[in-house]
Amino acid sequence: MEHLKSLIRNVPDFPMPGILFRDVTPLLRDPAGLKQVVDAFAGRYRGQGIDVVAGIESRGFIFGAPLALALGVGFVPIRKLGKLPADRITREYALEYGTNALEMHRDAVDAGQRVLLVDDLLATGGTARAAAQLIHELGGQIAEVAFVIELAFLNGRAALPDLPVHALLEY
């Protein structure tokens, strides 16, 4: 995992002063690093009865879609407000630097399906909590919430008290 950490770029004062952004784009540019992430997740979740992978826009798409392929299951996008064309449900959430909203198509998850929720980073947990609420509203069961990076000092797991959480890298 140290190789993966070496591929994460620190960007100070983004998106606003005082925030240290952990940028995964150098990791995405590195084929061995990207493969290592997908393989690590696939190794953890293969044989765990995952029915579908849900990825949070936008970097959750990048990691979630190849993971879904590796697991042989479908992929569900959880999008930012106003991006989905069909009947959808919406959940607003707080960020460490503002608010936003997520949407999901009403037919994206069937009741009882085991959903693996994927995103690049766990900070305060608001985004993941909103995504999990959308999945639960449709009757899906969260198998686990998986992140490439966890900013442990922000205690984002506290926002996900009833959900199993896994992160490959911790800061």
FIKOLZA-1660 file (N, C-alpha, C; in steps of 0.1 Angstrom, whole numbers, plus 5000, padded with zeros to 4 digits):
% residues 171
   i   px   py   pz ch aa at
   1 5008 4988 5000  A  M  N
   1 5000 5000 5000  A  M CA
   1 5009 5013 5000  A  M  C
   2 5021 5012 5004  A  E  N
   2 5030 5023 5003  A  E CA
   2 5031 5029 4989  A  E  C
   3 5031 5019 4979  A  H  N
   3 5032 5024 4965  A  H CA
   3 5020 5033 4962  A  H  C
   4 5008 5028 4967  A  L  N
   4 4996 5036 4964  A  L CA
   4 4997 5050 4971  A  L  C
   5 5002 5050 4983  A  K  N
   5 5003 5063 4990  A  K CA
   5 5012 5072 4983  A  K  C
   6 5023 5067 4977  A  S  N
   6 5032 5075 4969  A  S CA
   6 5026 5082 4957  A  S  C
   7 5014 5076 4953  A  L  N
   7 5007 5081 4941  A  L CA
   7 4996 5091 4944  A  L  C
   8 4994 5094 4957  A  I  N
   8 4984 5104 4961  A  I CA
   8 4991 5118 4962  A  I  C
   9 4986 5128 4955  A  R  N
   9 4991 5141 4956  A  R CA
   9 4984 5149 4966  A  R  C
  10 4992 5157 4974  A  N  N
  10 4986 5166 4984  A  N CA
  10 4985 5180 4977  A  N  C
  11 4973 5186 4977  A  V  N
  11 4970 5199 4972  A  V CA
  11 4965 5208 4983  A  V  C
  12 4973 5217 4988  A  P  N
  12 4969 5226 4999  A  P CA
  12 4959 5236 4994  A  P  C
  13 4950 5240 5003  A  D  N
  13 4940 5251 5000  A  D CA
  13 4931 5248 4988  A  D  C
  14 4927 5236 4987  A  F  N
  14 4917 5232 4976  A  F CA
  14 4907 5223 4982  A  F  C
  15 4894 5226 4980  A  P  N
  15 4888 5236 4971  A  P CA
  15 4887 5250 4978  A  P  C
  16 4892 5251 4990  A  M  N
  16 4892 5264 4997  A  M CA
  16 4903 5265 5007  A  M  C
  17 4907 5276 5012  A  P  N
  17 4918 5277 5022  A  P CA
  17 4916 5269 5034  A  P  C
  18 4926 5262 5038  A  G  N
  18 4926 5254 5050  A  G CA
  18 4923 5239 5047  A  G  C
  19 4919 5236 5035  A  I  N
  19 4916 5222 5031  A  I CA
  19 4929 5216 5024  A  I  C
  20 4933 5204 5029  A  L  N
  20 4944 5197 5022  A  L CA
  20 4937 5186 5014  A  L  C
  21 4937 5188 5001  A  F  N
  21 4930 5178 4992  A  F CA
  21 4939 5167 4989  A  F  C
  22 4934 5155 4990  A  R  N
  22 4942 5143 4986  A  R CA
  22 4937 5139 4972  A  R  C
  23 4946 5142 4962  A  D  N
  23 4943 5140 4948  A  D CA
  23 4947 5127 4943  A  D  C
  24 4937 5119 4938  A  V  N
  24 4940 5106 4933  A  V CA
  24 4943 5105 4918  A  V  C
  25 4944 5117 4911  A  T  N
  25 4946 5117 4897  A  T CA
  25 4960 5111 4893  A  T  C
  26 4971 5113 4901  A  P  N
  26 4983 5106 4898  A  P CA
  26 4982 5091 4899  A  P  C
  27 4974 5086 4908  A  L  N
  27 4971 5072 4910  A  L CA
  27 4964 5067 4897  A  L  C
  28 4954 5074 4893  A  L  N
  28 4947 5070 4881  A  L CA
  28 4955 5069 4868  A  L  C
  29 4966 5078 4868  A  R  N
  29 4975 5078 4856  A  R CA
  29 4984 5066 4856  A  R  C
  30 4986 5060 4868  A  D  N
  30 4995 5049 4870  A  D CA
  30 4988 5036 4868  A  D  C
  31 4990 5029 4857  A  P  N
  31 4982 5016 4855  A  P CA
  31 4984 5006 4866  A  P  C
  32 4997 5005 4871  A  A  N
  32 4999 4995 4881  A  A CA
  32 4992 4999 4894  A  A  C
  33 4992 5012 4897  A  G  N
  33 4985 5016 4909  A  G CA
  33 4970 5015 4908  A  G  C
  34 4964 5018 4897  A  L  N
  34 4950 5016 4895  A  L CA
  34 4946 5002 4896  A  L  C
  35 4954 4993 4889  A  K  N
  35 4951 4979 4890  A  K CA
  35 4952 4974 4904  A  K  C
  36 4962 4979 4912  A  Q  N
  36 4964 4975 4926  A  Q CA
  36 4951 4978 4934  A  Q  C
  37 4945 4989 4932  A  V  N
  37 4933 4993 4939  A  V CA
  37 4922 4984 4935  A  V  C
  38 4919 4982 4922  A  V  N
  38 4908 4973 4918  A  V CA
  38 4910 4959 4923  A  V  C
  39 4923 4954 4921  A  D  N
  39 4925 4940 4926  A  D CA
  39 4924 4939 4941  A  D  C
  40 4928 4949 4949  A  A  N
  40 4926 4948 4963  A  A CA
  40 4912 4947 4967  A  A  C
  41 4904 4956 4961  A  F  N
  41 4889 4956 4964  A  F CA
  41 4883 4943 4959  A  F  C
  42 4886 4939 4947  A  A  N
  42 4880 4926 4941  A  A CA
  42 4884 4914 4950  A  A  C
  43 4896 4914 4955  A  G  N
  43 4900 4903 4963  A  G CA
  43 4893 4902 4976  A  G  C
  44 4889 4914 4982  A  R  N
  44 4882 4915 4994  A  R CA
  44 4867 4911 4992  A  R  C
  45 4861 4914 4981  A  Y  N
  45 4847 4913 4979  A  Y CA
  45 4842 4901 4971  A  Y  C
  46 4852 4895 4964  A  R  N
  46 4848 4883 4956  A  R CA
  46 4843 4872 4965  A  R  C
  47 4832 4866 4961  A  G  N
  47 4826 4856 4969  A  G CA
  47 4818 4861 4981  A  G  C
  48 4816 4874 4982  A  Q  N
  48 4808 4879 4994  A  Q CA
  48 4794 4882 4991  A  Q  C
  49 4789 4877 4979  A  G  N
  49 4775 4878 4976  A  G CA
  49 4771 4893 4972  A  G  C
  50 4780 4900 4966  A  I  N
  50 4777 4914 4962  A  I CA
  50 4768 4913 4949  A  I  C
  51 4757 4919 4949  A  D  N
  51 4748 4919 4938  A  D CA
  51 4751 4931 4928  A  D  C
  52 4755 4942 4933  A  V  N
  52 4757 4954 4925  A  V CA
  52 4767 4963 4932  A  V  C
  53 4775 4970 4925  A  V  N
  53 4784 4980 4930  A  V CA
  53 4778 4994 4927  A  V  C
  54 4778 5003 4937  A  A  N
  54 4773 5016 4935  A  A CA
  54 4785 5026 4937  A  A  C
  55 4787 5035 4928  A  G  N
  55 4798 5044 4929  A  G CA
  55 4793 5058 4930  A  G  C
  56 4799 5066 4939  A  I  N
  56 4795 5080 4941  A  I CA
  56 4803 5089 4931  A  I  C
  57 4795 5098 4924  A  E  N
  57 4802 5107 4915  A  E CA
  57 4812 5116 4921  A  E  C
  58 4823 5118 4915  A  S  N
  58 4827 5112 4902  A  S CA
  58 4837 5102 4904  A  S  C
  59 4846 5103 4914  A  R  N
  59 4857 5094 4915  A  R CA
  59 4853 5080 4919  A  R  C
  60 4841 5079 4925  A  G  N
  60 4836 5066 4929  A  G CA
  60 4832 5058 4916  A  G  C
  61 4829 5065 4905  A  F  N
  61 4827 5058 4892  A  F CA
  61 4839 5052 4887  A  F  C
  62 4850 5059 4888  A  I  N
  62 4863 5055 4883  A  I CA
  62 4868 5042 4889  A  I  C
  63 4866 5040 4902  A  F  N
  63 4870 5028 4909  A  F CA
  63 4859 5018 4909  A  F  C
  64 4846 5022 4910  A  G  N
  64 4835 5013 4911  A  G CA
  64 4832 5005 4898  A  G  C
  65 4833 5012 4887  A  A  N
  65 4830 5005 4874  A  A CA
  65 4839 4993 4871  A  A  C
  66 4852 4995 4872  A  P  N
  66 4861 4983 4870  A  P CA
  66 4860 4973 4881  A  P  C
  67 4857 4977 4893  A  L  N
  67 4854 4967 4903  A  L CA
  67 4842 4959 4901  A  L  C
  68 4831 4965 4896  A  A  N
  68 4819 4958 4892  A  A CA
  68 4822 4947 4881  A  A  C
  69 4830 4951 4871  A  L  N
  69 4834 4942 4861  A  L CA
  69 4842 4930 4867  A  L  C
  70 4851 4933 4876  A  A  N
  70 4860 4923 4882  A  A CA
  70 4851 4913 4890  A  A  C
  71 4840 4918 4896  A  L  N
  71 4832 4910 4904  A  L CA
  71 4821 4903 4896  A  L  C
  72 4819 4907 4884  A  G  N
  72 4809 4902 4875  A  G CA
  72 4795 4906 4879  A  G  C
  73 4793 4919 4883  A  V  N
  73 4781 4924 4887  A  V CA
  73 4779 4938 4880  A  V  C
  74 4767 4943 4881  A  G  N
  74 4764 4956 4875  A  G CA
  74 4769 4968 4883  A  G  C
  75 4768 4980 4877  A  F  N
  75 4773 4992 4883  A  F CA
  75 4761 5002 4884  A  F  C
  76 4760 5009 4895  A  V  N
  76 4750 5019 4897  A  V CA
  76 4756 5032 4900  A  V  C
  77 4754 5042 4892  A  P  N
  77 4759 5056 4895  A  P CA
  77 4750 5063 4904  A  P  C
  78 4757 5069 4915  A  I  N
  78 4750 5078 4924  A  I CA
  78 4755 5092 4920  A  I  C
  79 4746 5100 4915  A  R  N
  79 4751 5113 4908  A  R CA
  79 4747 5125 4916  A  R  C
  80 4754 5136 4912  A  K  N
  80 4751 5149 4918  A  K CA
  80 4738 5154 4912  A  K  C
  81 4732 5163 4919  A  L  N
  81 4719 5168 4915  A  L CA
  81 4718 5173 4901  A  L  C
  82 4707 5168 4894  A  G  N
  82 4703 5173 4881  A  G CA
  82 4710 5165 4870  A  G  C
  83 4717 5154 4872  A  K  N
  83 4724 5147 4862  A  K CA
  83 4717 5134 4857  A  K  C
  84 4707 5129 4864  A  L  N
  84 4700 5117 4860  A  L CA
  84 4687 5120 4853  A  L  C
  85 4684 5113 4842  A  P  N
  85 4672 5117 4834  A  P CA
  85 4659 5110 4838  A  P  C
  86 4659 5099 4845  A  A  N
  86 4647 5092 4847  A  A CA
  86 4642 5094 4862  A  A  C
  87 4632 5088 4866  A  D  N
  87 4626 5089 4879  A  D CA
  87 4637 5087 4890  A  D  C
  88 4638 5096 4899  A  R  N
  88 4650 5095 4908  A  R CA
  88 4646 5099 4923  A  R  C
  89 4654 5095 4932  A  I  N
  89 4653 5100 4946  A  I CA
  89 4665 5108 4949  A  I  C
  90 4664 5117 4959  A  T  N
  90 4674 5127 4961  A  T CA
  90 4676 5128 4976  A  T  C
  91 4689 5131 4980  A  R  N
  91 4693 5132 4994  A  R CA
  91 4703 5144 4995  A  R  C
  92 4700 5154 5003  A  E  N
  92 4710 5165 5005  A  E CA
  92 4719 5161 5017  A  E  C
  93 4731 5166 5016  A  Y  N
  93 4741 5163 5027  A  Y CA
  93 4751 5175 5029  A  Y  C
  94 4758 5174 5040  A  A  N
  94 4767 5185 5043  A  A CA
  94 4781 5180 5040  A  A  C
  95 4789 5189 5035  A  L  N
  95 4803 5187 5032  A  L CA
  95 4811 5194 5043  A  L  C
  96 4824 5192 5044  A  E  N
  96 4832 5199 5053  A  E CA
  96 4833 5214 5049  A  E  C
  97 4829 5217 5037  A  Y  N
  97 4831 5230 5031  A  Y CA
  97 4818 5235 5024  A  Y  C
  98 4806 5230 5028  A  G  N
  98 4794 5234 5022  A  G CA
  98 4783 5223 5022  A  G  C
  99 4774 5224 5012  A  T  N
  99 4763 5214 5011  A  T CA
  99 4762 5209 4996  A  T  C
 100 4756 5198 4994  A  N  N
 100 4754 5193 4981  A  N CA
 100 4742 5183 4981  A  N  C
 101 4739 5177 4970  A  A  N
 101 4729 5167 4970  A  A CA
 101 4733 5155 4960  A  A  C
 102 4728 5143 4963  A  L  N
 102 4730 5132 4955  A  L CA
 102 4717 5126 4950  A  L  C
 103 4717 5120 4938  A  E  N
 103 4705 5114 4933  A  E CA
 103 4708 5100 4928  A  E  C
 104 4697 5092 4927  A  M  N
 104 4699 5078 4922  A  M CA
 104 4686 5075 4915  A  M  C
 105 4686 5068 4904  A  H  N
 105 4674 5063 4898  A  H CA
 105 4666 5054 4907  A  H  C
 106 4653 5055 4907  A  R  N
 106 4644 5047 4916  A  R CA
 106 4646 5032 4912  A  R  C
 107 4649 5029 4900  A  D  N
 107 4650 5015 4896  A  D CA
 107 4665 5010 4896  A  D  C
 108 4674 5017 4903  A  A  N
 108 4688 5013 4903  A  A CA
 108 4691 5001 4911  A  A  C
 109 4684 5000 4923  A  V  N
 109 4686 4989 4932  A  V CA
 109 4673 4982 4935  A  V  C
 110 4673 4969 4935  A  D  N
 110 4661 4962 4939  A  D CA
 110 4661 4959 4954  A  D  C
 111 4650 4958 4960  A  A  N
 111 4649 4955 4974  A  A CA
 111 4656 4942 4977  A  A  C
 112 4664 4942 4988  A  G  N
 112 4671 4930 4992  A  G CA
 112 4685 4928 4985  A  G  C
 113 4688 4936 4975  A  Q  N
 113 4701 4934 4969  A  Q CA
 113 4712 4939 4978  A  Q  C
 114 4723 4931 4978  A  R  N
 114 4735 4935 4985  A  R CA
 114 4744 4944 4977  A  R  C
 115 4745 4956 4982  A  V  N
 115 4752 4967 4975  A  V CA
 115 4766 4970 4981  A  V  C
 116 4776 4971 4973  A  L  N
 116 4789 4975 4977  A  L CA
 116 4790 4990 4973  A  L  C
 117 4791 4999 4982  A  L  N
 117 4791 5013 4979  A  L CA
 117 4806 5018 4979  A  L  C
 118 4810 5024 4968  A  V  N
 118 4824 5028 4966  A  V CA
 118 4826 5043 4963  A  V  C
 119 4837 5048 4970  A  D  N
 119 4841 5062 4967  A  D CA
 119 4856 5063 4969  A  D  C
 120 4862 5074 4965  A  D  N
 120 4876 5075 4966  A  D CA
 120 4880 5079 4980  A  D  C
 121 4872 5087 4987  A  L  N
 121 4877 5093 4999  A  L CA
 121 4866 5094 5010  A  L  C
 122 4869 5090 5022  A  L  N
 122 4861 5092 5034  A  L CA
 122 4867 5104 5042  A  L  C
 123 4859 5115 5042  A  A  N
 123 4863 5126 5051  A  A CA
 123 4854 5127 5063  A  A  C
 124 4844 5135 5062  A  T  N
 124 4834 5137 5073  A  T CA
 124 4823 5126 5072  A  T  C
 125 4821 5120 5061  A  G  N
 125 4812 5109 5060  A  G CA
 125 4798 5113 5055  A  G  C
 126 4796 5126 5053  A  G  N
 126 4783 5131 5048  A  G CA
 126 4779 5126 5034  A  G  C
 127 4788 5126 5025  A  T  N
 127 4785 5121 5012  A  T CA
 127 4781 5106 5012  A  T  C
 128 4789 5098 5019  A  A  N
 128 4787 5084 5019  A  A CA
 128 4774 5081 5027  A  A  C
 129 4771 5088 5037  A  R  N
 129 4758 5086 5045  A  R CA
 129 4746 5089 5035  A  R  C
 130 4747 5100 5028  A  A  N
 130 4736 5103 5019  A  A CA
 130 4734 5092 5008  A  A  C
 131 4745 5087 5003  A  A  N
 131 4744 5077 4993  A  A CA
 131 4738 5064 4999  A  A  C
 132 4743 5061 5011  A  A  N
 132 4737 5049 5018  A  A CA
 132 4722 5051 5021  A  A  C
 133 4718 5063 5024  A  Q  N
 133 4704 5065 5027  A  Q CA
 133 4696 5063 5014  A  Q  C
 134 4701 5067 5002  A  L  N
 134 4694 5065 4990  A  L CA
 134 4693 5050 4987  A  L  C
 135 4703 5042 4989  A  I  N
 135 4703 5028 4987  A  I CA
 135 4693 5021 4997  A  I  C
 136 4693 5025 5009  A  H  N
 136 4683 5020 5019  A  H CA
 136 4669 5023 5016  A  H  C
 137 4667 5035 5010  A  E  N
 137 4653 5040 5007  A  E CA
 137 4648 5030 4996  A  E  C
 138 4656 5025 4987  A  L  N
 138 4652 5016 4977  A  L CA
 138 4651 5001 4982  A  L  C
 139 4655 4999 4994  A  G  N
 139 4654 4985 5000  A  G CA
 139 4667 4978 4998  A  G  C
 140 4678 4984 4993  A  G  N
 140 4691 4977 4992  A  G CA
 140 4697 4976 5006  A  G  C
 141 4706 4966 5007  A  Q  N
 141 4714 4963 5019  A  Q CA
 141 4728 4966 5016  A  Q  C
 142 4734 4975 5024  A  I  N
 142 4748 4978 5022  A  I CA
 142 4757 4967 5027  A  I  C
 143 4765 4960 5018  A  A  N
 143 4774 4950 5023  A  A CA
 143 4786 4956 5030  A  A  C
 144 4791 4967 5024  A  E  N
 144 4802 4975 5030  A  E CA
 144 4803 4988 5022  A  E  C
 145 4809 4998 5028  A  V  N
 145 4813 5010 5022  A  V CA
 145 4828 5010 5020  A  V  C
 146 4833 5011 5008  A  A  N
 146 4847 5010 5005  A  A CA
 146 4853 5023 5000  A  A  C
 147 4864 5026 5005  A  F  N
 147 4871 5039 5001  A  F CA
 147 4886 5035 4998  A  F  C
 148 4891 5043 4988  A  V  N
 148 4905 5042 4986  A  V CA
 148 4913 5049 4997  A  V  C
 149 4908 5060 5002  A  I  N
 149 4915 5068 5012  A  I CA
 149 4905 5071 5023  A  I  C
 150 4910 5071 5036  A  E  N
 150 4902 5075 5047  A  E CA
 150 4910 5086 5054  A  E  C
 151 4904 5098 5057  A  L  N
 151 4910 5108 5065  A  L CA
 151 4905 5105 5079  A  L  C
 152 4912 5097 5086  A  A  N
 152 4908 5092 5099  A  A CA
 152 4906 5103 5109  A  A  C
 153 4914 5113 5109  A  F  N
 153 4913 5124 5118  A  F CA
 153 4900 5132 5117  A  F  C
 154 4892 5130 5106  A  L  N
 154 4879 5137 5105  A  L CA
 154 4868 5128 5110  A  L  C
 155 4871 5116 5114  A  N  N
 155 4862 5107 5121  A  N CA
 155 4849 5105 5112  A  N  C
 156 4851 5103 5099  A  G  N
 156 4839 5101 5090  A  G CA
 156 4831 5088 5093  A  G  C
 157 4838 5078 5099  A  R  N
 157 4831 5066 5103  A  R CA
 157 4819 5068 5112  A  R  C
 158 4820 5079 5120  A  A  N
 158 4810 5082 5130  A  A CA
 158 4797 5086 5122  A  A  C
 159 4798 5090 5110  A  A  N
 159 4786 5093 5102  A  A CA
 159 4779 5081 5096  A  A  C
 160 4786 5070 5097  A  L  N
 160 4782 5057 5092  A  L CA
 160 4781 5046 5103  A  L  C
 161 4775 5049 5114  A  P  N
 161 4776 5040 5126  A  P CA
 161 4771 5026 5124  A  P  C
 162 4762 5024 5115  A  D  N
 162 4756 5010 5114  A  D CA
 162 4761 5003 5101  A  D  C
 163 4772 5009 5095  A  L  N
 163 4777 5003 5083  A  L CA
 163 4791 4999 5084  A  L  C
 164 4794 4987 5078  A  P  N
 164 4809 4983 5078  A  P CA
 164 4816 4992 5068  A  P  C
 165 4828 4996 5072  A  V  N
 165 4836 5006 5064  A  V CA
 165 4850 4999 5062  A  V  C
 166 4855 5001 5050  A  H  N
 166 4868 4996 5047  A  H CA
 166 4875 5007 5038  A  H  C
 167 4888 5009 5042  A  A  N
 167 4896 5019 5034  A  A CA
 167 4910 5012 5031  A  A  C
 168 4915 5014 5019  A  L  N
 168 4928 5009 5016  A  L CA
 168 4939 5017 5022  A  L  C
 169 4938 5030 5023  A  L  N
 169 4948 5039 5028  A  L CA
 169 4942 5048 5038  A  L  C
 170 4950 5051 5049  A  E  N
 170 4945 5060 5060  A  E CA
 170 4955 5071 5062  A  E  C
 171 4950 5083 5064  A  Y  N
 171 4958 5095 5067  A  Y CA
 171 4952 5100 5080  A  Y  C
% end
